[in-house]
Amino acid sequence: MYKRQSVFTVASLVGGLVDDGGLLIATRFVKGLAAAFTAPTAMSILTTTFPEGPARNRALSIFTVFGASGYSSGLILGGLLTSLGWRWTFLVPVPLALAALVAGIFLIPRDKPAAEGGHDLVGAVTLVGGMLLAVYAVVTAPQRGFDLFEAGISVLAVLLLVTFVIAETRVRHPLVRLSIFRIGSIVRANASMVALMGSYVSFQFMMTLYLQDVLHWTPLRMALALLPAGLLVAFSSPFMGRLIDRHGTAPLIVAAMTSLSAGYIWFLATAGSRPDYLVTVLPTMLLLGGGFAFGFSSIMAQATDGIDDSEQGLASGLVQSSGQVGTALVLAVVTGLIASATTAASGGFTPFRPGVNLVTGVAVAGLVLNVIALATAKARSRRPVAAV
């Protein structure tokens, strides 16, 4: 944990000091890699420290509060810092990262060496390579078309992912124990995280482009426009633990997906050619904030419920990875749709409409999946018990 935080801190510092575009991209890659290792580790610490039930649900809700608060403050600070200079967006997080590193050293107990274990290099290489090539194929397809190169990249991505699945069934210490996907709640939680993060982040990306590039808003004004969603998450998440204790995760995830779907549908219904903030953008942000508040903690709790402590890291890593993969894939398709529509459409909001249609479909798919699961669970609970 400490090494990953150290890498993140150094990469932030270097990113703010370099002058070469290639080096800047490299530091961003290193920061993303460090964050990818840190996020599931943090979740694993949380889920193994607090036992399943009210204590863990409350811890997850507090975890969400800090994430939402960081997101909300990041929007405003990002707008302010960008106005001062792009370097400050890299340099200002450095002291915050250092503070987190020092706090972690003193507050997080060191793990005991594992009694047994091993490495799965083949699984790691094939999974990362397959996912990178899959995202690359999706991103470049709209510009290149489905030519021979695109077909080759797609086939190679599929082969690598198939190799990963085969390898995980044969190695002694697999990177991902595939039998964990026999648990229906874990599969639904991961699919729900794909729908939540894929649609939410992609929509925020489109709104950023639209408000700044089309309406020519300043970064700060744009940040304030999107801020209500983050504030709603930050202020409502502390109550999510109690709601999970009282109602369980499934109804709250349905509520989350309903709110997300309603937000996107409302935006499409009222946007027209030039969306009005009070009529269109603000209600949409409130609906999306409510959906994220209900969804994130509930999905994380569902993804880790009933899992042995020895596999909490696996369960946490899977659901975190699902969010990242969902974001990457949906965002890749969205950018392709926007690029294609921009060349054919007149301008305004029109080029963004296909992308909003996509994120709406992703959210509705997540809603349907969870409604079916909840209805099936209720039907089973109502069946009469056979007499013995």
N, C-alpha and C positions, 0 to 999 in steps of 0.2 A: 504494500500500500504506500509506504513512504517513498520508495524508489519511483513509483509511477507519478506521485505528486511532485517529486523533485524534477522529473523529466518534463512534466507539464509546465512547471515554473520556469525552467531554463528555456524551453521552447517559446514561451510567451515573451521572455526578455529578448531573445535573439530575433524573434519576429518583429519586434519594435525597433531594432537597430539596423537591420539589413537594408540594402538598397537594390538588391537584385530580385527580380520577380520570381525566378526559379527557386531561390533560397527562401523567399517568403512562402511559396507554396509548400516547400519541404517542411518548414516549421509548422505550418498548419496541419500537415499530414502527421507529424510527430505528436502535436497536441491532440489530434483526434485519436491517435493510437493510444496515447496515455489515458485519455478520457474513456476509451472503450474498455480498457482494463480496470480502470478505477470504479466505474459505475456499478458493474456487477459485484465487485468486491465490497463496495459500500452496502449494497443491498444484502449481501451474504452476511456481513457483520450484523446488520440490523435484525435479520430474520433468525440468526442463531443466538443472538443476545436476548431477544424477547420471545417468550413461548407463544405458540399459536393461540389466538384468542384475542380478548380485549386489549392486552398489553401490546401485542404486535400491531393490531389494527390502529391503535393510537400512535404508535411509533411511525407507521407508514403514513398516517395523515400529517404528522409533523414533518416528515421527510418531504412530502409533497408541498407543504407550506414553504419550506426553504427553497425548493426548486422553483416554485411559482414566484416567490419574492425575488429570487435572482433573475428570473426571466423578465419580470416587470421592471425592476430597477435597471436591468441591462438594456431594455428598450430605450429608456430615457437617457441613461448615461451614454449609451451608444450614439444616440442622436447628438448629444452635447459634445462628446469627444470627437465625433466625426467632423463637427463644425470647427474644432480647434486643429485637427490634423489626424490622419488615419493612424499614425504611429501610437497615439495615446490609447487607442482601443486595445493595443497589445501591451503597452507598458503599465497602465493603471491596474490590470488584474494581477500583476506580479506581486505587490505587497500583500494582496488578499490571498493569493496562492501560498505565499510564504507563511502567513498566519495560520492557514489551514494545515500546512505541513507541520509546523511547530505544535499546534494543538493535537494533531494526530499522533505525534511521537509521545506526547505525555498522557494522552487520554485513551488511546486504543492499545489494548494489551497485545503483546506479540503472540503469534500462533506457535503452538508446539509443533516440532517436526512431525510430518505424517509418518505413521507406522509403515505404510506401504504406498506405493504409487509409481507412476511412470509417465512417459511422454508419448504423445500421439502426433508425431511430426507430419505423417502422411495425412491425417485428418485435418490438421491445421492448414497445411498448404493447399489441399484440394478444396476445402470449404472457402477459404479466403479468395483463392484464385477463381473458383467458380462464381462466387458472388460478384467479384470485381468485374469479371468478363460479362456477366449477365447484365449488370447495371450499365456497363460501357455499351453493350449492344443496344439496350433500350434508348440510351441517350443519343447515340449516333444514327440510329435507324431513320428518324425523320429527315435528316440532312442527306444521308448517303443513299437512302432507299435500301431495299433488301437485295444487295448485290452479292457477289461471290464472297467478298471479304466479310460482309455482315453475316452471311450464312456460316462461314467458317468459325467466326467468333462465337456464334450461338451454339453451334455443335460442340465446340471445345468446352464452353461453359457447362453444357448438359453433361458431357463426359466427365468433367471434373467433379460435378455434384454427385453423379452416379457412383464414381470411384469413392467419394467420401462416404456415401451410405454403405457401400460394400466394406470399406475399411473399418467402419465403426462396429460392424458385426463380427470382426475377426481379431482386432487387436485386444490385448489383455486389459489395457487401461484406456478405453475410448474417450475421446474429447467430449462426445455427447452419447450418453446411454440411450439408444433409440427406443428402448422399451418404455421410457418415461412418457412417450407419446400415446401409450395405451390408456392413459388417464385422461378421460374426456374433458375434465375441467381445465387441465393444463393446456390442452390443444385449443380450447375456446379462449382461454386467457391470452395465449400468444396470438391467435387470429384477431382478437379484439384489440390488442395493442397495435397490430399492423394497421387496423382500420382507424384507431384513434390517432396515432402519431402520423401515419401516412396522410390522412386527410387534413389534420390540424396544421401541421407544419407546412404542407404544400399550399394551403389556403393563405397562410400568413405570408408566404413567399410571394404569391400572386398579388396580395394586397400591397406589399412593399413596392413591387414593381409598378403597380397601377398608380398608387398615390404619389410616388416620387417621379416616375418617368413620364406618366401621362398627365396627371394633374399638377406636376411640378411643385409638390409640397416639399418643405425642408425635412431633413431627417428627424428633427425634433418634433415637428408637427405630426409627421407620420407616426412616430413612436407614441405620442399622446393619443392619437386616434385609435391605436390598437391596444392601448394600456388597459381599458376596462376588463378585457378578458383575463389578463394576468392578475389584476386586483381582485376580481371575483374568485379566482382560484385560491389566492393567498388568504382571503378572509373567510372563505367557506370550508377550506380543507380541514381546519382543526376539528370540525364537527363530523367529519366523515367516519372516524373511528367508531363513534357511537352509533351512527346509522348502519355501519357494517355489522356491529354486534346485534343490533335489533332486527335488521331485515335480511342479512346475508349479502353476499356479493352479487348474485345473479340479478335480483331486481334493480340494484343500483347501476349495474352495467347496462341493463336495458334502458334505464332512465338516461344514462349518459349518451348512449347511441341515439336515443330519440331526440335529445336536445341538440346534438351535433347535426343530425339529419335535418331537423327543423331550421337550424341556423343557416345551413347551406341553401335549403329550399327557399327560405325567406329572402335570402340575398338574390337568388335567381329570379324570384317573382317580382321583386321591387327595384332591381338595379336599373333596368332600362339601358340607355346608352351612356348615362353619366350618373352613377349612384349618389344619392343625397346622404350626408352623414347621419343626420338625426333619424331619418326614415329607414335607411338601409344598413349603413355600416354599424352604428351603435347597437341596434337590436341584435344584429348578427354576432357582434363581439360578446354580448351578454349571454346569448344562447351557447356560443362556443365555450365561453368560460365556465358556464354551468356544466356543460358536457364533460369538459376536462376535469373539473373538480369532482364530479361524481365518478368519473371513469378511472382515473389514474390509480388512486389508492385502492379501489375495488379490484381492478385488474391485477395489480401487484399482489394483493392479498389472496386472490383466487389462484394465482400462478404458483404460490408457495405454500398453500394450505395442504396439510397431509403429507408433506415431504420430509424425509428424515434429515436431521441436521447435517449429515455427511454429504447430502446432495442439495443443500440450500444454495450453494454457489452455482451449481448447474442450473437449477430452476430459475434463480435470479438472472443468471447470465443469458438464459434462453429468452426470457421475456424482455430483457433490455435489448438483446440482439434483434428480436422481432420488431421492436419499435424502430431501431436504426435501419433495418432492412426495409420495413414498410415505408419509412420516410424516403430512403434512397430510391426505391423502385417507383413509388407514386410520384415523387418529385421529378424523377427522370422522364416519366411519361408526360407529366404536366408541362415541363419545359419544351418537350418536343411538340406538344399540341399548340402551345403559345407561339412557338417559332413558325409552325406551319400556318396557323391562322393569321399571323401578322403579315405574311406575304400575300395572303388572299383577301384580308379584310380591310376595311377603310380606316379603322383606328378606334380610339376611345376605349370602351370596355369590351367591345366585340371580340378582339383577339383572346381575351381571357375567359370568355364564356365556356369554350370546350373544356378548359382546365377545371373550372368550377363544376361543370357537369360530371367530370370524372371523380372529383373528391366527394361529391354528393352520392354518386353510385357506390363508392368505397364505404362511406358511412352507413348507407342504407343496407349494404350487404352485411356489415357488422351487426346492425340492428336485427335483421332477419335471423341471422345465426343465433343470436342470444334469445330472441323471442321464442324460437322453436325449442331451444334447450330448456328454457324456463317453463314453457307449456308442457313439454314432455315430462319434466320433473314433477310438476303439479299433478299431471294425470297419473303418474306412478304412485304418488303419495295418497291418492284417493282410491286406489284399488283395494278392495276388501281382502283382508288376510285370510288365507285358506285355513280351515280348521284342521287341527292335527289329530 
